[in-house]
Amino acid sequence: MSSGADTTVAVTGANSAVGRALLARVAGQDALAAVAIVRRPEALEGLPSSPPIGTRIARYDEPERLTAALSGADCVVHLAGILIESRTSRYETANVDATRALVAAARAAAARHIVFVSSLGADPGSRNGYFRSKGEAERLLAESGLDATIIRTPLLLGPDTAGGRALLRTAERRSVRVLGGGVHTLRPLDVDDLCDAVLRCCAQPAAGVQTHELVGPERLRYRELLERTAGLLGHEIDVRSTPIRLAKLGAGLAGIVRAGGMTPAVIDVITSDEAVDRNADGDLGIRLTPLPDTLAKLCGTTPTT
């Protein structure tokens, strides 16, 4: 790969919401070029089309093609991964094995830096399969010998993110039942702020392995987030409770007859409190978008600030 840009970024999981948002930012900057990496040809549909953006198709079980896709990249942004398992995609393969393959390919391609978008709660010793897989992926990077920046994120909000779409679908209703009454606390992050942080890490890579926890500027309960979103949509919402224990029991029973979907592990993830000791916005040199502005973008209304 070659370009006249100062920095070339290879992006895995480029067809994800974060990937598309990141590529859209690259398209507007002369100093950056990107290579969007996806596993299937149909995943190329919907990617931003711009001269600074190239595309490659490579699977994680194809080491030579993956190495070739990363060839010439200054920085590799690893976005690929799953929260909800399926019959064909498990945490071990999608979150751990894919990261192992990426590290090997990045080393072979002589990439200088990897930026890995992880999750708050990532811990290789966690009893939760999702958090454990993210922690194991982080450990692979830490032991890789490559320079890497790990950014742990909370609920990501944007018009195309899974979290943003789910919030809108729920807030559009007049009455809802949510897990535990929605009393868990969140620090939602604007997806554009995450993109700013990632691109800054690519343009100004730090030596060694750095781990940052990046969350949004406001702390609130999920039920409050629903109520504020519903207000922007022009109505009030009645938030009622579904007991978490009952939901986990139902999910566990459903898992007997089908793989993946809403599992007890996923329920634990989405009802976890999002808390950090130190927000990384200052360390990463970005300015966080106020939550009212993020919600206004999500709802298609006028920002209040």
C-alpha positions in Angstrom: 0.0 0.0 0.0 1.3 3.5 -0.7 0.0 7.0 -0.3 1.2 10.5 0.0 -0.3 10.8 3.5 1.8 11.3 6.6 0.2 8.4 8.3 -1.5 5.3 6.9 -3.9 3.5 9.1 -5.2 -0.1 8.6 -8.6 -0.7 10.2 -10.0 -4.1 11.0 -13.7 -4.4 11.5 -14.0 -1.5 9.1 -17.6 -2.2 8.4 -18.6 -1.7 12.1 -20.2 1.5 13.2 -16.9 2.7 14.7 -15.0 1.6 11.6 -17.3 3.6 9.3 -17.2 6.7 11.5 -13.4 6.4 11.7 -13.0 6.1 7.9 -15.3 9.1 7.4 -12.9 11.1 9.6 -9.9 9.9 7.5 -11.6 11.0 4.3 -11.6 14.6 5.5 -7.9 14.8 6.5 -5.1 15.2 4.0 -2.5 13.9 6.4 -4.2 10.5 6.8 -4.9 7.5 4.6 -6.6 4.3 5.5 -7.0 0.7 4.4 -10.4 -0.8 5.4 -10.1 -4.5 6.1 -13.2 -6.7 6.1 -13.6 -10.5 6.0 -16.2 -10.7 3.2 -16.8 -8.9 -0.1 -20.4 -7.9 0.9 -19.0 -6.1 3.9 -17.5 -3.5 1.6 -20.9 -2.1 1.0 -21.6 1.1 2.9 -18.0 2.0 3.6 -17.0 5.6 2.9 -15.7 6.0 -0.7 -12.8 8.4 -0.9 -9.3 8.5 -2.6 -7.5 8.2 0.8 -9.4 5.0 1.6 -8.4 1.7 0.2 -10.0 -1.7 0.9 -8.7 -5.2 1.5 -10.5 -8.5 2.1 -8.7 -10.8 4.6 -9.7 -13.4 7.2 -7.9 -14.0 10.4 -7.3 -17.6 9.5 -5.4 -16.4 6.3 -2.1 -15.1 7.8 -0.5 -14.3 4.4 -3.5 -12.3 3.2 -3.8 -10.6 6.5 -0.1 -9.6 6.6 -0.4 -8.3 3.0 -3.4 -6.2 4.0 -1.4 -4.6 6.8 1.7 -4.1 4.7 2.8 -0.4 4.6 0.5 0.6 7.5 2.1 2.8 10.1 -0.7 2.0 12.6 -3.2 -0.8 12.9 -6.6 -0.1 14.5 -8.2 -3.3 15.7 -11.9 -2.9 16.0 -13.1 -6.5 15.3 -14.8 -8.3 18.0 -18.2 -9.4 19.3 -20.4 -9.0 22.4 -23.2 -11.4 21.4 -22.1 -14.9 20.4 -23.6 -17.0 17.7 -23.3 -20.6 16.5 -20.4 -19.5 14.2 -18.7 -16.8 16.3 -17.6 -17.3 19.8 -15.7 -15.0 22.2 -12.5 -17.2 22.0 -12.4 -17.0 18.2 -13.7 -13.5 17.5 -12.1 -11.7 20.4 -9.0 -13.7 21.3 -7.9 -15.7 18.3 -8.5 -12.8 15.9 -6.3 -10.6 18.1 -3.6 -13.2 18.2 -3.7 -13.5 14.4 -3.6 -9.7 14.0 -0.6 -9.3 16.3 1.3 -11.9 14.3 0.4 -10.2 11.0 1.3 -6.8 12.3 4.7 -8.0 13.4 5.3 -9.6 10.1 4.2 -6.5 8.2 6.4 -4.3 10.4 3.6 -2.1 11.6 4.8 0.4 14.2 1.8 0.6 16.4 -1.5 -1.0 17.3 -4.6 0.7 18.7 -7.0 -1.7 20.2 -10.6 -0.6 21.2 -11.5 -2.7 24.2 -14.1 -2.6 26.9 -14.5 -1.3 30.4 -14.3 -4.3 32.6 -11.8 -6.2 30.5 -9.9 -8.7 32.7 -8.3 -12.0 31.8 -9.3 -13.3 35.2 -13.0 -12.4 34.9 -15.7 -15.0 35.4 -17.6 -13.3 32.6 -16.7 -14.8 29.2 -16.9 -11.5 27.4 -14.8 -9.5 29.8 -12.3 -12.4 30.1 -11.9 -12.5 26.3 -11.3 -8.8 26.1 -8.7 -9.1 28.9 -7.0 -12.0 27.1 -6.8 -9.9 23.9 -5.3 -7.0 25.9 -2.7 -9.4 27.4 -1.8 -10.6 23.9 -1.0 -7.1 22.9 0.9 -6.4 26.1 3.1 -9.4 25.5 3.5 -8.9 21.8 6.6 -6.8 21.9 4.9 -4.2 19.7 4.0 -0.6 20.8 0.2 -0.5 21.5 -2.5 1.7 22.9 -5.5 0.0 24.5 -8.6 2.2 24.8 -11.3 0.7 27.1 -14.8 2.1 26.2 -18.3 2.3 27.7 -21.6 2.5 25.9 -20.9 4.1 22.6 -23.6 6.5 21.2 -23.9 7.5 17.6 -26.6 7.2 14.9 -25.2 3.9 13.7 -23.9 2.3 16.8 -25.6 -0.7 18.3 -26.0 1.1 21.6 -27.4 4.2 19.9 -29.9 2.2 17.9 -31.0 0.2 20.9 -31.5 3.4 23.0 -33.6 5.0 20.3 -35.8 1.9 19.8 -36.4 1.7 23.5 -37.0 5.4 24.0 -39.5 5.6 21.2 -41.9 3.6 23.3 -44.3 5.1 25.9 -43.8 2.3 28.5 -40.9 -0.1 28.8 -39.5 -2.8 31.1 -35.8 -2.7 31.5 -33.3 -4.9 33.3 -33.2 -4.1 37.0 -35.2 -0.9 36.4 -32.3 0.7 34.7 -30.5 1.8 37.9 -27.0 0.9 36.7 -24.8 3.9 36.0 -23.4 4.8 32.6 -20.8 7.1 31.1 -21.9 7.1 27.5 -19.2 8.2 25.0 -19.9 9.9 21.7 -18.5 7.7 18.9 -16.9 10.7 17.3 -14.9 11.4 20.4 -13.6 7.8 20.3 -12.6 8.3 16.7 -10.7 11.5 17.6 -8.8 9.6 20.3 -8.0 6.7 18.0 -6.7 9.0 15.2 -4.6 11.0 17.7 -3.0 7.8 19.0 -2.2 6.8 15.4 -0.7 10.2 14.5 1.2 10.5 17.8 2.0 7.0 18.9 3.3 6.5 22.4 6.1 4.0 23.1 5.4 0.8 25.0 1.9 -0.4 25.9 -0.5 2.2 27.2 -4.0 1.4 28.6 -6.6 4.2 28.8 -10.2 4.2 30.0 -12.1 6.7 28.0 -15.7 7.6 29.0 -18.2 10.3 28.4 -18.4 13.5 30.4 -21.6 12.7 32.3 -22.5 10.0 34.7 -26.2 9.0 34.9 -28.5 6.0 35.3 -29.7 4.1 32.3 -33.4 5.0 33.2 -32.4 8.7 33.2 -30.7 8.3 29.8 -34.0 6.8 28.5 -36.1 9.6 30.0 -33.9 12.3 28.5 -33.9 10.6 25.1 -37.6 10.2 25.1 -38.0 13.9 26.0 -36.0 14.8 22.9 -38.4 12.6 20.9 -41.3 14.6 22.3 -42.8 12.4 24.9 -42.5 10.9 28.4 -41.6 7.3 29.1 -42.7 5.1 31.9 -39.7 2.9 32.9 -40.5 -0.3 34.8 -38.4 -3.1 36.0 -37.6 -6.7 34.8 -35.7 -8.5 37.6 -32.1 -9.2 36.4 -32.1 -12.6 38.1 -35.3 -13.6 36.3 -33.9 -12.4 33.0 -30.7 -14.4 33.5 -32.7 -17.5 34.3 -34.7 -17.1 31.1 -31.6 -16.5 29.1 -29.9 -19.5 30.6 -32.8 -21.8 29.7 -33.0 -20.4 26.2 -29.3 -21.2 25.8 -30.0 -24.9 26.2 -31.8 -24.9 22.8 -29.8 -22.3 21.0 -26.3 -20.9 21.0 -25.5 -17.2 21.5 -28.0 -14.4 21.7 -28.9 -12.8 25.0 -27.0 -14.8 27.6 -26.5 -14.3 31.3 -23.0 -13.1 30.4 -24.3 -10.4 28.1 -26.9 -9.4 30.7 -24.0 -8.9 33.2 -22.1 -6.8 30.7 -25.0 -4.5 29.8 -26.1 -3.9 33.4 -22.6 -3.3 34.8 -21.8 0.1 36.3 -19.5 2.1 34.1 -17.0 3.7 36.4 -13.3 4.8 36.0 -10.8 6.2 38.4 -9.3 8.5 35.7 -10.9 9.5 32.5 -8.4 9.5 29.6 -9.7 12.5 27.6 -6.9 14.7 29.0 -4.2 12.2 28.5 -5.4 11.5 24.9 -5.7 15.2 24.2 -9.4 15.2 23.1 -12.4 17.3 24.0 -15.5 15.4 25.0 -18.8 16.1 23.4 -21.5 17.1 26.0 -24.1 14.4 26.4 -27.0 16.7 25.3 -25.2 17.3 22.0 -24.6 13.5 21.6 -28.3 12.8 22.2 -29.4 15.6 19.9 -27.3 14.0 17.1 -28.8 10.6 17.9 -32.4 11.9 17.8 -31.9 14.3 14.9 -32.8 17.4 17.0 -30.9 20.7 17.5 -28.1 20.6 20.0 -28.6 22.6 23.2 -25.0 23.8 23.5 
